[in-house]
Each structure stands twice: as structure tokens, then as C-alpha cells.
Amino acid sequence: MTTIITTIIASFIIAMVLGVLLGFFQKVFYVPVDEKTAKVREVLPGANCGGCGFPGCDGFAAACAAGTAPVVGCAAGGPKTAKAVGEVLGVSVNAEAHVSLLACQGSKACAAPRGVYNGVKTCSAAKIAVNGTKMCTFGCIGFGDCVAVCKFEALSMGEDGLPHVDSAKCTGCGMCIKACPQHLFSKIPVSRKGAVALCSNRSENKPSIMKNCKTGCIKCGKCEKNCPVQAIKLVNGIPEVDYSLCNSCKTCY
């Protein structure tokens, strides 16, 4: 019985000492919280997706309050969050919602496989090991690295072997852009109208492109030649559109 009482008293004394020490160190090492940073953090969505380029929402809030991050930098929150951050910082904001776009149509039915891949089932691993799983070395590898990093369930792998974007859920955070070793994703404004090339094959070998992928761009230049407003130019083998000129006439399509 004496041992039990002694143990209880000793535990109580230790707890008291630790409590006093914790209180002391809390005061000694106290870091004052910037009021502006705290207010910015309150209006952020808390996704901690990293799309802003900072280590989570706390990092972005501190940088935004310090003026080293753009007010519209929170892609996950979109225009609504950008407006709220602007109100906290006292600046006007003109933000627009974005979604991700995959520039590849090389599905299982269209793109010829290179062979049987037995390595680690990630796009990055297949890219390093054998430069992709398809004869088209520019196309989607199809293991879903982009799906794995999407925190908003806006990406899913289809039966065709390609990732599909749910534009209603996509926030344009850009994590899929960072995850794709083929650099096939890009962010586009939701309100954008006009054509876009859904192929990233930059090879000039037309017979090879036609053999390897039924939907590959063969660089014929017809879209550029027939555009009535000259909005399309072939740049490094890929048609690029000047959306200030494009009127969505669908001639190229």
C-alpha cells in the first residue's frame, strides 16, 4: 500500500513540474501570431493541396499576408476564396475558375502498347524505366499518378486507360500537372472558348505517328492553313491557338 501511495505522489509531483516547465517554455518561446495571417488562413479551404506552391494553407496564408504570394494563389478555393482573401488584405481581385485538361487521346483502342510492363505500376516509374508503356513516347502512360494526387476526387481512370476530369469537381489546383511525368495536363479558364489540340506528340515522323496512335496529330497543318482568322500556329509540332483571335467557328475541328 505504501508503494502505491508513493507512486501516486511521485506521479503528481512530476506532472506538476512538467506543467510548470511547459508553461514557462510556452512563454519563453512564444511566437506572436500575425493577425492578418490568421484572418487569411480562416478564409482558405484547408485542403493543404500544395497547388499554391507553399507548404499547405498555413504557408500560403503567411506568404500572402507578407505580400510574397499572389492573392489569387489558392487554386483550390477558386474565385470565391480569392475574393475573400482580397477583402482581408484590402485589395480588389479579378479571379477566374480553372480546370485541368489532358492533352492526349491515346486510349487503349487507339494507342499501340510497347509490350508487357512488369515494373512498378506508376507513371513516373514506367517513364524512368522504359520511357512509357506505349509506342507513342509522348502519350499518357495510364497508371494514374494524377488520380492518386487529386484531393478533390476530380480525376478517375476510365476503362479506356486514360484519366478523365470531372470539371464540376476540379478546382484547378495543378497537382495533376506536377504529378504527370509526360506533362500532359494544363490549366485552362472555365470560360475559355475555342479549339485546343488534344495531342502532345511532337515528333515530325508522320508514318510513325499514324502507326502508333489513331488519334495522334500528324502535323499536316490543315488546321493552321484553313483557320479563317489565322488563330492557329504550329509550334514545335503542336497546333497552338491564339484565343484573342479564335471565334469558335469549328473550321479546324
N, C-alpha and C positions, 0 to 999 in steps of 0.2 A: 504493500500500500504506500509506503514511504517513497518507493521508486516512482510510482505513478504520479504522486503529488509533485515530486521533484522535477519530473519530466514536463508536467504541465506548467509549472512556474518558470522553468528554463525556456520553454517554447514561447511563453508570454513575454518574457524579458527580451528574447531575440526578436520577436515580432515588433515590440516597441522600439527597439534600437533601429531595426531596418526601416520602420515607418518614419522615425525622426531623420535618418540619413536620406531617405528618399525625398522627404520634404525639403531638406537642406540643399541637396543636389538639384532639385527642381528649381529652386530659387537662384542658385549659383549659375546654372546653365540655361536659364530661361531665355528663349528666343522670342522676342515680341512678334506677334502676327500682324502683318500689314493688313489694314482694314480693307483697302482696295482689292488686294489679292483674295481675301476671304469672300468679298462680295462677288467677284468674278467667278470664283470656284462654286458658289451657290447656284449660279445660273447655268453651269455646264452640265451635260447629261450624265457624267460619271461613268462613261463607257471604258475609259482608260485604253482606248484602242491604239493609240500611238500615231494615228493618222496626221496629227498636227506636227509631228516631228519632235515632240517633247516627251519626257518620261511620265506619261499619264496626265490626268486632268490637273493635278496639283502643280506639276511643272509648267504646263501651259498657262495656268492662271497667274503664276508668279511672273512668267516672262511677259505675259500680256499686260499686267499691271505695271511692269517696268518699262514697257514700250519696246521690247525686243521681239515681240511676236505680233503678227497681224490680228486685228480684231476679228476678222473673218476666218481665222485659222482653224477653228473647230469644225471640221467637215462633218463629223458625226451629228452635230447639233443642227447643222444647216442654217438657213437664213434666220430662223426664229431665234436660235441661240446667238448668232452673230449680232442681231438687233439688240438682244438683252445685254450682251457684253458691251456693246456700244453705248447703251444707256448708262451702264455703270461707270464707264470711262468718260462719258460726256462727249462722244463723237458720233457723227452721222454714219450710217452703214448702208451700203448698197450691195447686198449679197444675193447670190442665186444658187439654187439647189443643183447638185451634180449627181450623176450616176456613172457607174463603171460600164465600159464597153469592151467586149472581147473581139479583137481583130483577127479572127480565124474561124473558118467554116469547115476545117478538116476533120469531119466526123469519121466514125468507123467505116461508114459506107462510101466515103469519098477519098480518104487519105490512105495510101498503101502503108501497111506496117513494115518495119525494118526486119522484124523477126520476133522471136520469143524472148522477152526480157525477164531475167530471173534475179535481178538485183533488188535493192531496197525500193519499195513502192512509193517513192516520192518523185516529184518532177525534178527537184534540184539534184537528187542522187542520180537519176537517169541522164540528166543533162551532163553531169560531170563524167559519168562512167562511159556512156556510149553516144553522147550528143543527141539524146532524144530517142523515142521509140518508133518514129515514123520516117519514111523515106524523105519526106519534106523536113529538113532540119530546122525550119523556121516555125513549124506548126505547134499546136497545143499538144503537150506530152500526155495529158489526160489522167494524172494521178491525184489531182485535186488539192494541190498545195494552197491554192487560192481559197477553196472551200474551207480548209482547215483553219485559216486565219481570220475568216469573216466572223465578226462578233454579232452580226445582226441577222444571221440566217438568210442573207440575201443571195447567196450562191449555193447551187446544188449541182451535182454531177448528173447529167442526163444519160439515158440509155444509149445515146449516140456517141458517148465518150467525151463530150465537151461540157464545160461548166456553163450553167445558164444563170443569168442575172435576173432577179426579181426586182424590177425597178421601183416597185411600191415599197420595198423594204430597204433598198440600197440607199446609203447615206452619202456615198462618195468619199468615204474615209481614206481610200487609197491603199489599204493594207494588201489587197489583192495585187495591186500594181507592184508593190515591193516584193511580194512572195513569188511572183511568176518569173522563172528563170529565162523565159522566152520573150519577156517584155511585150506581152500581147494585150495587156489591159491599158486603158486610158480613161481619164475622167472627162465627161462631156456635160455641158449645161443641159438641164432638163428641157429648157425651152428651145434648144437648137433645132433648126430645120435645115434640111439639105442632105446630100449624099455623103457617105463615108465608105472607104474601102475596107471590106472585112477580110483582108488578107495581108499578111506580113512577110510574104516570100519576096526577098529582094534579089533573087537570082535572075540572071538575064538569059538563062538556058530554057527557052520556051518548050522544046520537046520534053525535057526533064520535068518541068512543072506540070505539064499536061499528063504525063505518065504517073507522077507521084500523087497528084491530087486533082480530083474532078472539078473542084471549085476554086482552084488557085488562079491568081491574077497572072496572065501570060504577057503582060506589058505590051499589048497590041497598040495602046494609045488611042483607041476609038473614043473612049470617054472624053479625053482631052481634046481631040480633033472636032468632036461633034457638039461640045458644050456651046450653046448659043451665046452665053455671056462670058465665056473664057474664064470660068471659075475653077477649072481643074488643071493641075500641072503634075506631070510625073516627076517625082523627087526620089532619087535613089531607088527607082523601080516601083514605087508605090504612088498611086494617084492621091494627091492631096488637094483638098477643097478650100477655096477662099470663101468663107461663109458670109463675108460682106458683099459678095457678088452673087452667090448662089440663090436662085429663086425657086428651088424645089420643082423644077419643070419635069424632072424624071427622064430627061433625054438620055443621060448616061446610064440610068437604070435599065 
